[in-house]
């Protein structure tokens, strides 16, 4: 592409979703990725669309709820354009809590309810609640989003690391390892590699096969571990949160602990073999909130720092960023997510 309107650095689910939204509004978009597009946090995520999670920071909750509301139409569009299914599941979540006071949206379950919904699940003295939440298979989602981008004529360049983004001579200059590009606008969607103040937050996970047909139907959230069933017949178990820099080493002892912890809630999983284990780098910020909006460099925007909610927040992040880039109101008060809050600090 000789002269794109927008260059997006980072071909994860955030960057590709922003590209699709901008292209739909008539912009010519080029996406650059330092490695293989979609192979970092977007493929490593579990795919829980946990908009009601009480651990979600208060300023982020309205954004999370609106993005969850948009998710069905977002999935339909990507599936229609790409011709792929992304295992979007609407069975809901069973959450186990010790708190006496249930958060909003948490429906208490009796012992009989739990036996009916998930007979293989033990509560271990926790209280059980049902949540109207969905899940998706992130590796399938990012593959479908990339296929949709290709179908829409969006160029996604792999192995093109952005070294510098600067504003000069009335346009944005992007310096890569072997080239210098220019555009009217640039968006930093590089996830854990976005630069200060974003930093990597490592998460280790594993998957096991369902040892019996439909052993689990619902996502299960506990204070110690979570379990996410896939329609393919496997269960994803995770995840740690570690501040160890860009270390993606998978530690067998950690995987074993996660597996054993999951087995204490679902005993039938104890002898299930580990199919796969992996680690991903979530993009974290000092206050656990994303960075959304224009940076202190003119015409350079940030859409990063989504931490554990990148998949969930992709639809509304794409809409917000496309609104801002095309000169429209964001659609929600996003002042808490301004990239300049860290510049001022």
C-alpha positions in Angstrom: 0.0 0.0 0.0 1.6 3.2 -1.2 -0.1 5.7 1.1 -2.4 4.3 3.8 -4.6 6.6 5.8 -3.9 4.7 9.0 -1.0 2.4 10.0 -1.7 0.1 12.9 1.3 -1.4 14.8 0.3 -4.8 16.1 -1.8 -7.5 14.5 -3.4 -9.0 17.6 -7.2 -9.0 18.1 -7.2 -5.3 19.1 -5.2 -4.1 16.1 -7.1 -6.2 13.6 -10.5 -5.3 15.1 -9.5 -1.6 14.8 -8.4 -2.1 11.2 -11.7 -3.8 10.3 -13.7 -1.0 11.8 -11.7 1.7 10.1 -11.9 -0.1 6.8 -15.6 -0.3 7.1 -15.7 3.5 7.4 -13.7 4.0 4.3 -10.1 4.2 5.5 -7.2 2.6 3.8 -5.4 0.6 6.6 -2.0 -1.1 6.8 -1.3 -3.4 9.8 2.3 -4.2 10.8 3.3 -7.0 13.2 6.7 -7.7 14.8 6.2 -11.5 14.4 3.5 -13.7 13.2 0.1 -11.9 13.3 -2.1 -13.0 16.1 0.4 -15.4 17.7 0.9 -13.6 21.0 -1.6 -12.7 23.7 -4.6 -13.1 21.3 -3.9 -16.8 20.7 -2.9 -17.5 24.3 -6.0 -16.2 26.0 -8.7 -18.4 27.5 -11.6 -16.5 25.9 -13.9 -15.9 28.9 -16.0 -12.8 28.2 -16.2 -12.0 31.9 -17.9 -8.6 31.9 -19.3 -9.1 35.4 -16.0 -10.1 37.0 -15.9 -8.4 40.4 -12.1 -8.0 40.0 -12.6 -5.7 37.0 -11.6 -2.2 38.0 -14.6 0.0 38.6 -13.7 2.5 35.8 -13.5 -0.4 33.3 -16.9 -2.0 34.1 -19.1 0.1 31.8 -16.7 -0.4 28.9 -16.6 -4.2 29.6 -20.4 -4.4 29.7 -20.9 -2.5 26.5 -18.3 -4.6 24.7 -20.0 -7.7 25.9 -23.2 -6.4 24.5 -21.6 -5.8 21.1 -19.9 -9.2 21.0 -22.6 -11.3 19.3 -22.9 -8.9 16.3 -19.0 -8.6 16.2 -18.8 -12.4 16.0 -21.5 -12.6 13.4 -19.7 -10.1 11.2 -16.3 -11.8 11.5 -17.8 -15.2 10.8 -19.7 -14.0 7.8 -16.7 -12.3 6.2 -14.2 -15.0 7.0 -16.4 -18.1 6.5 -15.1 -19.5 9.8 -16.7 -20.3 13.1 -15.1 -19.1 16.3 -16.8 -21.3 18.9 -18.9 -18.5 20.4 -20.6 -20.2 23.4 -23.6 -18.8 25.3 -23.9 -21.5 28.0 -22.9 -19.0 30.8 -20.5 -19.1 33.7 -20.7 -20.7 37.1 -18.7 -18.7 39.6 -17.6 -19.9 43.1 -17.2 -17.3 45.7 -16.8 -17.0 49.5 -18.2 -13.6 49.9 -21.6 -13.4 51.5 -22.7 -10.5 49.3 -23.0 -11.5 45.7 -22.0 -8.9 43.0 -24.6 -7.6 40.6 -25.7 -10.1 38.0 -24.7 -13.1 40.1 -27.7 -15.5 40.5 -27.4 -17.8 43.5 -27.5 -21.6 42.8 -28.8 -24.1 45.2 -27.1 -27.5 45.6 -29.9 -29.0 43.4 -29.3 -26.3 40.8 -25.6 -27.1 40.7 -26.2 -30.9 40.3 -28.5 -30.2 37.4 -26.2 -27.8 35.7 -22.8 -29.3 36.4 -22.9 -32.6 38.2 -19.2 -33.1 38.0 -18.4 -29.8 39.8 -17.6 -29.6 43.5 -17.8 -26.3 45.3 -15.3 -27.0 48.1 -17.3 -24.8 50.6 -17.6 -22.0 48.1 -21.0 -20.5 47.2 -22.1 -21.1 43.6 -23.6 -18.4 41.3 -24.7 -18.4 37.7 -23.8 -15.5 35.3 -25.1 -14.7 31.8 -21.7 -14.6 30.2 -20.3 -16.0 27.0 -17.0 -17.4 25.8 -15.1 -17.7 22.6 -12.1 -19.6 21.3 -9.4 -16.9 20.9 -7.1 -18.8 18.4 -10.1 -19.3 16.2 -11.2 -15.7 16.7 -7.9 -14.1 15.7 -7.5 -16.5 12.7 -11.0 -15.6 11.5 -10.3 -11.8 12.1 -7.1 -12.0 10.1 -9.0 -13.9 7.3 -11.7 -11.2 7.4 -9.1 -8.5 7.1 -7.6 -10.2 4.1 -11.0 -10.6 2.5 -11.5 -6.9 3.0 -8.2 -6.0 1.3 -6.4 -5.0 4.5 -2.7 -5.7 4.2 -1.2 -7.3 7.3 2.6 -7.4 7.1 4.3 -10.0 9.3 7.9 -9.7 10.7 7.8 -5.9 10.4 8.9 -4.5 13.7 8.0 -0.8 14.4 11.1 0.8 15.8 9.8 4.4 16.0 6.7 6.4 15.5 7.0 10.2 15.2 5.1 13.2 13.8 7.0 15.3 11.3 6.3 17.5 8.3 2.5 17.2 8.8 2.3 13.4 8.8 3.2 10.4 10.9 6.5 8.6 10.1 6.9 5.0 11.1 10.4 3.5 11.1 10.6 -0.3 10.8 13.6 -2.5 10.7 14.1 -2.0 7.0 11.8 0.7 5.8 10.3 4.2 6.5 6.5 4.5 6.0 4.1 7.4 6.4 0.4 7.9 7.0 -2.0 10.4 8.3 -2.6 8.5 11.6 -0.8 5.7 13.5 -2.2 3.5 16.2 -0.1 1.6 18.8 -1.7 -1.8 19.3 1.5 -3.7 20.1 0.2 -5.2 23.3 3.0 -6.1 25.8 5.5 -4.7 23.3 3.8 -1.2 23.3 6.5 0.5 25.4 6.2 2.4 28.6 4.1 2.3 30.7 2.8 -1.0 29.3 4.6 -4.1 30.6 4.2 -7.9 30.1 2.1 -9.9 32.6 2.8 -13.5 32.0 0.1 -16.2 32.2 0.7 -19.9 32.1 -2.2 -22.3 31.0 -2.9 -25.8 29.9 -5.6 -27.8 28.2 -6.9 -31.3 28.8 -9.5 -33.5 27.0 -12.9 -33.9 28.4 -12.7 -37.3 30.0 -16.4 -37.9 29.5 -18.9 -36.5 27.0 -19.8 -33.0 28.1 -18.2 -33.3 31.5 -18.4 -29.5 31.7 -20.8 -27.3 29.8 -20.2 -23.9 31.5 -17.2 -21.8 32.2 -16.2 -22.3 35.8 -14.6 -19.5 37.7 -13.1 -20.0 41.2 -10.7 -17.8 43.3 -8.0 -20.4 42.6 -8.4 -21.5 39.0 -10.7 -21.2 36.0 -11.9 -23.8 33.5 -13.2 -23.0 30.0 -14.8 -25.9 28.0 -14.5 -25.8 24.2 -16.9 -27.3 21.7 -13.9 -29.2 20.3 -14.0 -31.4 23.4 -11.1 -29.9 25.5 -11.0 -27.8 28.6 -8.6 -24.9 29.0 -7.3 -24.4 32.6 -5.6 -21.3 33.8 -4.0 -19.0 34.7 -1.1 -17.4 36.5 -0.3 -13.7 36.6 3.5 -13.2 36.8 5.7 -10.1 36.6 8.8 -11.7 35.0 9.4 -9.6 31.9 9.3 -11.2 28.5 9.9 -14.7 29.8 7.5 -17.1 28.1 9.0 -20.3 29.7 6.4 -22.9 30.6 7.2 -24.3 34.0 6.1 -28.0 34.5 5.6 -27.4 38.2 3.2 -24.5 37.6 1.2 -26.5 35.0 1.0 -29.4 37.4 -0.3 -27.1 40.2 -2.9 -25.7 37.9 -4.0 -29.1 36.8 -4.2 -30.4 40.4 -6.1 -27.4 41.6 -8.7 -27.8 38.8 -9.0 -31.5 39.7 -10.0 -30.5 43.3 -13.1 -28.8 41.8 -13.7 -31.4 39.0 -12.2 -34.7 40.3 -12.7 -36.4 36.9 -10.0 -34.2 35.5 -7.3 -35.7 37.8 -6.3 -38.4 35.3 -6.9 -36.4 32.2 -3.7 -36.0 30.2 -2.3 -32.5 29.5 -2.8 -31.9 25.8 -0.9 -28.6 25.6 0.6 -26.0 27.9 1.7 -22.5 27.0 2.4 -19.0 28.3 1.2 -15.7 27.0 2.1 -12.0 27.6 -0.8 -9.9 28.7 -0.2 -6.1 28.2 -0.6 -4.6 31.7 -0.5 -1.0 32.8 0.3 0.4 36.3 -3.3 0.9 37.1 -4.6 -2.2 35.3 -6.6 0.0 32.9 -6.1 0.2 29.1 -4.7 3.1 27.2 -7.2 4.5 24.7 -6.9 7.7 22.7 -4.4 10.1 21.3 -1.0 10.2 22.8 1.2 13.3 23.3 2.5 12.8 19.8 0.1 14.4 17.3 -2.0 11.9 15.3 -0.5 9.0 17.1 -3.1 7.0 19.1 -2.8 4.1 21.6 -5.1 1.1 22.0 -3.2 -1.1 24.3 -2.8 -2.2 28.0 -6.0 -4.3 28.0 -4.4 -6.8 30.5 -6.8 -9.8 30.9 -9.6 -8.3 28.9 -8.2 -7.9 25.4 -10.6 -10.4 23.8 -13.7 -9.0 25.6 -12.9 -5.4 24.9 -12.0 -5.8 21.2 -15.4 -4.8 19.7 -15.9 -1.6 21.7 -12.2 -0.7 21.6 -12.4 -0.9 17.8 -15.5 1.4 17.7 -14.0 3.9 20.1 -10.8 4.2 18.2 -12.5 4.5 14.8 -14.7 7.2 16.3 -11.7 9.2 17.6 -9.6 8.8 14.5 -12.5 9.9 12.3 -13.2 13.0 14.5 -16.3 11.7 16.2 -17.1 11.5 20.0 -15.7 8.3 21.6 -19.2 7.0 22.5 -18.4 6.8 26.2 -16.4 8.7 28.7 -12.9 7.3 28.3 -11.0 10.0 30.3 -9.9 7.3 32.8 -8.0 5.5 29.9 -6.2 8.5 28.5 -2.6 7.7 27.5 -1.6 11.1 28.8 -2.4 10.2 32.4 1.0 8.5 32.6 2.8 11.4 30.9 1.4 13.8 33.5 2.5 11.4 36.3 
